[in-house]
Amino acid sequence: MNESLEQRLRDEGFAYRTEVRDRLVILVPEETADLAREQRLHVTRIALAEGFTHVAMELDPEGAALPRD
């Protein structure tokens, strides 16, 4: 399922690799993503159409920055 999603996203002009955990897909961009709201909704709809029920999008390919003490 995730290979199909990755290909479909690429066909639509979005370069993401996917990490799948059951029906959750985490989309990780190849480079820092700065998507408009409409683009995020479009990507989410594509993932939902591929059978996922939950979608998370990383904004930075390095992952989220975590605050440290």
Residue pairs with C-beta under 8 A, 6 or more apart in sequence:
1 20
1 50
1 51
1 52
2 18
2 20
2 25
4 50
5 18
5 25
5 46
5 47
5 50
5 52
6 16
6 17
6 18
8 46
8 50
9 15
9 16
9 27
9 43
9 46
12 42
12 43
12 46
14 39
14 43
15 29
15 30
15 31
16 27
16 28
16 29
16 30
16 43
16 57
17 27
17 28
17 30
18 25
18 26
18 27
18 28
19 25
19 26
19 28
20 26
20 52
23 51
23 52
23 53
23 54
24 52
24 53
24 54
24 55
24 56
25 47
25 50
25 52
25 54
25 55
25 56
26 56
26 57
26 58
27 43
27 47
27 55
27 56
27 57
27 58
28 58
28 61
28 63
29 57
29 58
29 59
29 60
29 61
30 61
31 61
32 59
32 60
32 61
33 57
33 58
33 59
33 60
34 59
35 43
35 57
40 57
43 55
43 57
44 55
44 57
47 55
48 55
58 64
